[in-house]
Amino acid sequence: MTGSDRHLLVVDDDDRIRELLKEYLARSGFRVTGASDAASASRLIDTLDFDLMVLDVMMPGEDGLAFARRLRARSDAPGRTPILMLTARGEAGDRIEGLTAGVDDYLAKPFEPRELLLRIEAILRRAGPRDAGPTVIGLGECSFDIDRGELTRDGAVIRLTEAEIELMRRLARSANAPVDRLELARDTADVTGRAVDVQVTRLRRKIEDDPKTPRYLQTVRGVGYRLAPD
């Protein structure tokens, strides 16, 4: 992916961090605009179009979580802008709070710049037009029809629960990109991610030749899961 036509908004009250992020992301090919707080960011998103926002949590005035919730309450284009949240608060409870606020991903400080770039690229791929990719993906002897929510093996339909169908759709639409397990859990009754882990185990039994050594439904250590089709 090249970012030359992608416009990012970096919101952080720390001038040094904000400028370092702007410089690094600009070198990676993005157009980058900076804002020091939520009020400045609000003015910018009402006048400019952004493809993604990198948002700090701890800021004077309106903090990042409150700002994300306010954005997600909007029905216009700014309300749908993907958000990657950066914060020094990296505990599981903090991540859950951020994902509940509607952010797309959550990265704890300190972080590796390369990881930040990879996460941004993954979010932008997910946010892209869905019709740009195939509607049916191959998984060895199995195939999954994203639109129909149907898994087959050698043409025979394999029964999936509704939860398994939605999980497969979510992973298939982000094929080859890691998806945070807490993001996957956001629409389940168990926000800890344990329900997702159970669903993944069941899906591996239906898809993989060797569920204990998965080829297609992979675990990404410290992040979540990735679907790697043929």
GUVOFI-969890 format. One record per residue (C-alpha): residue number from 1; residue in one letter; x, y, z. Coordinates in Angstrom, 2 decimals. Each point is the difference from the previous one (the first is absolute). Last residue first. Example, Ala and Ser with C-alpha at 12.3 -4.5 7.8 and 13.67 -1.06 7.14 Angstrom:
// GUVOFI-969890
2,S,13.67,-1.06,7.14
1,A,-1.37,-3.44,0.66
END
This chain:
// GUVOFI-969890
230,D,-5.08,-19.34,-0.30
229,P,-1.68,1.69,2.96
228,A,1.81,1.34,3.08
227,L,-2.57,0.95,2.64
226,R,1.69,1.86,2.85
225,Y,-0.60,-0.09,3.74
224,G,0.75,2.03,3.11
223,V,2.71,2.47,0.96
222,G,2.62,-1.24,2.50
221,R,0.85,-3.04,-2.11
220,V,-1.77,-0.07,-3.34
219,T,-1.96,-3.28,0.03
218,Q,-0.74,-1.42,-3.44
217,L,-3.17,-1.20,-1.69
216,Y,1.40,-1.31,-3.29
215,R,2.94,-2.29,0.78
214,P,-0.90,-1.06,3.51
213,T,2.31,-2.37,1.86
212,K,-2.27,-1.39,2.74
211,P,-2.96,0.02,-2.41
210,D,1.84,-2.34,-2.41
209,D,-1.87,-0.25,-3.30
208,E,-1.53,3.37,0.86
207,I,-3.45,1.27,-0.88
206,K,-2.65,-1.61,2.23
205,R,2.19,-0.70,3.03
204,R,1.56,3.45,-0.46
203,L,-3.47,1.54,0.18
202,R,-0.64,-1.59,3.40
201,T,3.27,1.33,1.46
200,V,-0.67,3.44,-1.47
199,Q,-3.47,0.06,1.56
198,V,1.45,-0.87,3.42
197,D,2.63,2.75,-0.27
196,V,-2.71,2.48,-1.02
195,A,-2.00,-0.89,3.11
194,R,3.12,0.62,2.11
193,G,0.46,3.48,-1.47
192,T,-0.48,1.87,3.29
191,V,-2.99,1.85,-1.52
190,D,-2.25,-3.02,0.59
189,A,-3.52,0.76,-1.28
188,T,1.36,0.36,-3.51
187,D,0.16,3.02,-2.31
186,R,3.28,1.34,1.41
185,A,1.61,-3.43,0.09
184,L,1.60,0.36,-3.43
183,E,1.45,3.33,1.11
182,L,1.25,-1.70,3.14
181,R,1.62,-2.69,-2.16
180,D,1.90,2.66,-1.96
179,V,-0.04,-0.80,-3.73
178,P,3.19,-0.98,-1.82
177,A,-0.03,0.67,-3.76
176,N,0.17,-2.88,-2.50
175,A,-3.73,0.29,-0.79
174,S,-1.67,3.02,1.63
173,R,-3.41,-0.67,-1.59
172,A,0.57,-3.69,0.66
171,L,0.62,0.59,3.71
170,R,-3.26,1.89,0.49
169,R,-1.95,-2.41,-2.17
168,M,1.40,-3.00,1.84
167,L,-0.94,1.53,3.36
166,E,-3.50,0.81,-1.25
165,I,-0.48,-3.56,-1.25
164,E,1.34,-1.49,3.23
163,A,-2.43,2.06,2.08
162,E,-2.90,-1.07,-2.22
161,T,0.98,-3.64,0.51
160,L,1.65,-1.79,-2.89
159,R,-1.06,-3.20,-1.80
158,I,2.37,-1.23,-2.68
157,V,-1.49,-0.01,-3.49
156,A,1.32,-2.64,-2.39
155,G,1.74,1.30,-3.13
154,D,3.41,-1.54,0.77
153,R,-0.20,1.60,3.45
152,T,-2.44,2.90,0.27
151,L,-0.38,3.03,2.28
150,E,-2.95,2.32,-0.66
149,G,-0.43,3.55,1.27
148,R,-1.87,0.84,-3.21
147,D,1.93,3.22,-0.65
146,I,3.33,-1.30,1.30
145,D,-0.12,-3.34,-1.82
144,F,2.59,-2.17,1.74
143,S,1.93,-2.78,-1.69
142,C,1.37,-3.25,1.35
141,E,2.44,-2.55,-1.45
140,G,2.80,2.51,0.56
139,L,-1.54,3.21,1.29
138,G,-1.17,1.81,-3.13
137,I,-1.83,3.31,0.17
136,V,-3.36,0.89,-1.55
135,T,-1.10,3.64,-0.24
134,P,3.31,1.00,-1.53
133,G,1.49,3.43,0.70
132,A,-0.63,3.57,-1.16
131,D,-3.73,-0.32,0.75
130,R,0.70,0.77,3.63
129,P,1.21,3.49,-0.77
128,G,2.78,0.92,2.45
127,A,-0.46,0.28,3.77
126,R,1.55,-3.41,0.62
125,R,3.03,0.88,-2.10
124,L,0.30,3.34,1.79
123,I,-0.09,-1.74,3.39
122,A,2.73,-2.45,-1.04
121,E,2.21,2.80,-1.36
120,I,-0.34,1.93,3.25
119,R,0.86,-3.12,2.00
118,L,3.07,-0.63,-2.12
117,L,1.16,3.61,0.39
116,L,-0.41,-0.08,3.78
115,E,1.88,-3.30,0.15
114,R,2.86,1.54,-1.99
113,P,0.12,2.96,2.39
112,E,0.54,-2.39,2.95
111,F,-2.14,0.94,2.96
110,P,0.40,1.63,3.41
109,K,-2.88,0.51,0.35
108,A,-2.96,-2.33,-0.50
107,L,-1.73,-0.48,-3.35
106,Y,-3.79,-0.29,-0.38
105,D,-1.95,-0.73,-3.16
104,D,-3.26,0.95,-1.66
103,V,-1.28,2.41,2.65
102,G,-3.69,-0.15,0.89
101,A,-0.09,1.02,3.65
100,T,-0.36,-3.69,0.87
99,L,3.36,-0.59,-1.69
98,G,1.60,2.63,2.22
97,E,-1.57,-1.30,3.19
96,I,1.02,-3.56,-0.88
95,R,3.57,1.16,-0.58
94,D,0.03,1.77,3.38
93,G,-1.30,-3.12,1.73
92,A,2.69,-2.11,-1.67
91,E,2.74,2.27,1.36
90,G,1.93,2.24,-2.39
89,R,-0.44,3.47,1.45
88,A,2.82,1.96,-1.66
87,T,-2.39,0.63,-2.86
86,L,-0.31,0.02,-3.76
85,M,-3.41,-0.52,-1.64
84,L,-0.37,-0.90,-3.66
83,I,-3.23,1.49,-1.30
82,P,-1.81,-0.66,-3.29
81,T,-2.11,2.95,-1.21
80,R,-3.69,-0.95,0.05
79,G,-1.15,2.94,2.13
78,P,1.99,2.32,-2.24
77,A,-2.14,-1.20,-2.97
76,D,-3.36,0.91,1.54
75,S,-2.14,-1.91,2.52
74,R,1.65,1.40,3.12
73,A,-0.14,-1.95,3.27
72,R,3.31,-1.65,-0.93
71,L,1.70,3.38,0.11
70,R,-1.26,0.77,3.48
69,R,1.13,-3.40,1.25
68,A,3.46,0.52,-1.50
67,F,0.27,3.46,1.61
66,A,-0.98,-1.40,3.40
65,L,2.65,-2.70,-0.33
64,G,2.65,2.43,-1.20
63,D,-0.39,2.44,2.87
62,E,-1.95,3.26,-0.20
61,G,1.98,2.73,1.71
60,P,3.64,-0.92,0.43
59,M,1.01,-3.26,-1.71
58,M,0.46,-3.60,1.19
57,V,-1.44,-2.27,-2.68
56,D,2.12,0.75,-3.07
55,L,-1.64,-0.36,-3.42
54,V,1.40,-1.14,-3.35
53,M,-2.83,0.85,-2.41
52,L,-0.61,-1.68,-3.35
51,D,-1.07,0.82,-3.56
50,F,-0.43,3.70,0.66
49,D,-2.06,2.58,-1.89
48,L,0.46,3.64,0.98
47,T,-2.30,2.78,1.28
46,D,-2.08,-1.60,2.76
45,I,2.80,-2.43,0.81
44,L,2.35,2.91,0.64
43,R,-2.23,1.90,2.39
42,S,-0.62,-3.11,2.08
41,A,3.73,-0.77,0.08
40,S,0.73,3.44,1.46
39,A,-2.58,-0.56,2.74
38,A,1.23,-3.55,0.63
37,D,3.56,1.12,0.71
36,S,3.42,0.71,-1.53
35,A,-0.90,-0.63,-3.64
34,G,2.25,-1.27,-2.79
33,T,-0.50,-0.54,-3.73
32,V,1.68,-2.81,-1.94
31,R,0.05,-0.96,-3.68
30,F,1.33,-3.51,-0.04
29,G,3.03,-1.45,-1.80
28,S,1.93,-1.79,2.74
27,R,2.22,3.08,0.38
26,A,-3.18,1.94,0.82
25,L,-0.87,-2.62,2.63
24,Y,3.41,0.39,1.67
23,E,-0.02,3.80,-0.08
22,K,-3.57,0.32,1.27
21,L,0.65,-2.50,2.76
20,L,3.14,1.82,1.10
19,E,-1.85,3.32,-0.09
18,R,-2.84,-1.33,2.17
17,I,2.38,-1.67,2.43
16,R,1.99,3.21,0.49
15,D,-3.07,2.25,0.26
14,D,-1.68,-2.16,2.64
13,D,-3.68,0.97,-0.25
12,D,-0.67,-2.79,-2.51
11,V,-2.41,-0.19,-2.96
10,V,1.50,-1.32,-3.25
9,L,-2.33,0.36,-3.01
8,L,0.83,-2.20,-2.99
7,H,-0.61,0.68,-3.70
6,R,0.43,-2.90,-2.41
5,D,0.84,0.77,-3.64
4,S,3.74,-0.57,0.45
3,G,-0.54,-2.97,2.30
2,T,1.36,-2.79,-2.14
1,M,-1.18,-3.50,0.75
END
